[in-house]
Amino acid sequence: MSNPTSGLRLGLVLPPCPTPHELRASASYIDDSGIHSLWVTDRTVAGMPWLDALTALGTLAAVTRRVRIGTSVLVLPRRNPVHVAHALATVDHLSEGRLIVGVGVGNSAVSAAEFDIAGVDMARRGRVTDEYLDLLRRLWTSDDVDHEGEGWRWAGVSLAPKPVRRVPVWVGGSTSAARRRAGRAGDGWLAVCSSPERFPAEWTEVQEEARSHGRDGASLVPAAYLFGAIDEDGTTSRHTLDATLRGFLGAPLEAVADTCIWGTPEQWLDRLAAWEAAGVRHVNVALFTDRLEYDTRLIGEHIVPHLSHAPADIA
């Protein structure tokens, strides 16, 4: 087995549509397991059953007590920013300050139909995201907020309850624009479609952007988002991940292997150690499985003991 990864924390991203029993049982186990965080992903017309992210997040707030919960990621520009600020503040209130908000801009291959339904021009999604990130902060901290911007105009908007604490916002993405946005406005960067080899240079770009805006780049959380599956024989999970990715991304495992993790717990630990060596402090794994409760226990019993047991304070 590989050496313990003492400086790395692990988050699990729920499959798109767990059953009520799977969600409650897995969340209850994760809450006591030492896994740092539990996340949901944002889709609406996915061509497959998919839980609404904010509804599922509220459920997680209700059925857990300790674990951090979050969005990995919320496609912010296709939503009404006042409504989403209210929903997220409600989740933070109900979870007693355990929320982390991961945001992204979406992409044309996956999100085009959802932007059409929302009546938002995808070409504007970067500018809209920048605007909404600033607006969320103001709505979470101030009353009588006036705003005029990309299609929205309000005067004197106040939301309550406010979040319990300053909600951490991690910016997800794979482009230079996403990295600059993370450096400029995020509390962390969630690297998508990266690799341990590429990550150090990409993280440097985030930090340089932060410093250019008078921010402390070292205070940001360097995180990575991986697609994953686990087993005890090193074979089943590879087949599961390959089949799911072909339907999910339209690409085989081999095409995106750098951003995936699969195999036995020992193989997971080797891969996690490579990410830690690249400078990552947090890894989110989108877990592809039809045995969610079993696999979360496998991770909790055979991977988490080799990770850091420091308090979950990196958000």
Long-range contacts (C-beta under 8 A, 24 or more apart in sequence): 1-266, 1-269, 1-306, 2-266, 2-269, 2-270, 2-273, 2-306, 3-273, 4-306, 4-307, 5-269, 5-272, 5-273, 5-276, 5-306, 5-307, 5-308, 6-307, 6-308, 7-276, 7-281, 7-308, 8-272, 8-273, 8-275, 8-276, 8-280, 8-281, 8-282, 8-283, 8-307, 8-308, 9-36, 9-37, 9-281, 9-282, 9-283, 9-307, 9-308, 9-312, 9-314, 10-35, 10-36, 10-272, 10-282, 10-283, 10-285, 10-299, 10-303, 10-304, 10-307, 11-35, 11-36, 11-37, 11-38, 11-39, 11-68, 11-70, 11-72, 11-282, 11-283, 11-284, 11-285, 12-37, 12-38, 12-39, 12-284, 12-285, 12-287, 12-296, 12-299, 13-39, 13-40, 13-41, 13-72, 13-225, 13-284, 13-285, 13-286, 13-287, 14-38, 14-39, 14-40, 14-41, 14-51, 14-56, 14-287, 14-292, 15-286, 15-287, 15-288, 15-289, 15-292, 16-41, 16-43, 16-46, 16-48, 16-49, 16-50, 16-51, 17-48, 17-49, 17-50, 17-51, 18-51, 18-292, 22-292, 22-293, 23-56, 23-59, 23-60, 23-63, 24-63, 25-293, 26-292, 26-293, 26-296, 27-60, 27-63, 27-64, 27-67, 28-63, 28-64, 29-293, 29-296, 29-297, 29-300, 30-64, 30-67, 30-296, 30-300, 31-63, 31-64, 31-65, 31-66, 31-67, 32-66, 33-296, 33-299, 33-300, 33-304, 34-300, 34-304, 34-305, 34-307, 34-309, 35-67, 35-296, 35-299, 35-300, 35-304, 36-67, 36-68, 36-282, 36-312, 36-314, 37-67, 37-68, 37-69, 37-70, 37-100, 37-284, 37-312, 37-315, 38-64, 38-67, 38-68, 38-69, 38-70, 39-69, 39-70, 39-71, 39-72, 39-102, 39-284, 40-70, 40-71, 40-72, 41-71, 41-72, 41-73, 41-286, 42-71, 42-73, 42-74, 42-75, 43-110, 43-114, 44-114, 44-117, 45-113, 45-114, 45-117, 48-247, 54-84, 54-87, 54-88, 54-91, 57-91, 57-99, 58-87, 58-90, 58-91, 58-94, 60-95, 61-91, 61-94, 61-95, 61-98, 61-99, 62-94, 64-95, 64-98, 66-98, 67-98, 67-312, 68-98, 68-99, 68-100, 68-312, 68-315, 69-95, 69-98, 69-99, 69-100, 70-99, 70-100, 70-101, 70-102, 70-170, 71-100, 71-101, 71-102, 71-103, 72-102, 72-172, 72-190, 72-225, 72-284, 72-286, 73-102, 73-103, 73-104, 73-170, 73-172, 73-190, 73-225, 74-101, 74-102, 74-103, 74-104, 75-103, 75-104, 75-105, 75-106, 75-111, 75-114, 76-103, 76-104, 76-105, 76-128, 76-129, 76-132, 76-133, 77-105, 77-106, 77-115, 77-120, 77-124, 77-125, 77-126, 77-128, 77-129, 77-132, 78-106, 78-111, 78-114, 78-115, 78-117, 78-118, 78-120, 78-125, 79-118, 80-152, 81-131, 81-132, 81-135, 81-136, 81-139, 81-152, 82-135, 82-139, 82-154, 82-157, 82-159, 84-132, 84-136, 85-135, 85-136, 85-139, 85-140, 85-159, 86-139, 86-159, 88-136, 88-163, 88-167, 89-139, 89-140, 89-159, 89-161, 89-162, 89-163, 89-167, 90-161, 92-163, 92-164, 92-165, 92-167, 93-161, 93-162, 93-163, 93-164, 96-164, 97-163, 97-164, 97-165, 99-163, 99-167, 100-167, 100-168, 100-169, 100-170, 100-315, 101-136, 101-167, 101-168, 101-169, 101-170, 102-169, 102-170, 102-171, 102-172, 102-190, 102-284, 103-129, 103-133, 103-169, 103-170, 103-171, 103-172, 104-171, 104-172, 104-173, 104-178, 104-192, 105-129, 105-173, 105-178, 109-250, 124-150, 126-177, 126-181, 129-181, 130-181, 130-184, 130-185, 133-169, 133-181, 133-185, 133-186, 134-185, 136-169, 140-167, 168-221, 168-315, 170-221, 170-223, 172-225, 176-205, 179-205, 179-206, 179-209, 180-205, 180-206, 180-209, 182-206, 182-209, 182-220, 183-207, 183-208, 183-209, 183-210, 183-211, 183-212, 183-213, 183-215, 183-217, 183-220, 184-209, 184-210, 184-213, 184-215, 186-220, 187-219, 187-220, 187-221, 187-315, 188-220, 188-221, 188-222, 188-223, 188-282, 188-315, 189-220, 189-221, 189-222, 189-223, 190-223, 190-224, 190-225, 190-284, 191-222, 191-223, 191-224, 191-225, 191-280, 192-225, 192-259, 193-256, 193-258, 193-259, 194-224, 194-258, 194-259, 195-258, 195-259, 196-258, 196-274, 196-275, 196-277, 196-278, 196-280, 197-258, 197-278, 198-258, 199-224, 199-275, 199-278, 199-279, 199-280, 200-278, 200-279, 203-279, 221-281, 221-282, 221-314, 221-315, 222-279, 222-280, 222-281, 222-282, 223-280, 223-281, 223-282, 223-283, 223-284, 224-259, 224-275, 224-280, 224-282, 224-283, 224-284, 225-259, 225-283, 225-284, 225-286, 226-259, 226-260, 226-261, 226-283, 226-284, 226-285, 226-286, 227-256, 227-259, 227-260, 227-261, 227-285, 227-286, 227-288, 228-260, 228-261, 228-262, 228-268, 228-285, 228-286, 228-287, 228-288, 229-262, 229-287, 229-288, 229-289, 229-295, 230-262, 230-263, 230-264, 230-265, 230-268, 230-287, 230-289, 230-295, 230-298, 230-299, 231-262, 231-263, 231-264, 232-264, 232-265, 232-298, 233-264, 234-263, 234-264, 234-267, 237-262, 237-263, 238-262, 238-263, 240-288, 240-289, 240-290, 241-288, 244-288, 245-288, 248-288, 261-285, 265-298, 265-299, 265-302, 265-303, 268-299, 268-303, 269-303, 269-306, 272-303, 272-307, 281-314, 282-314
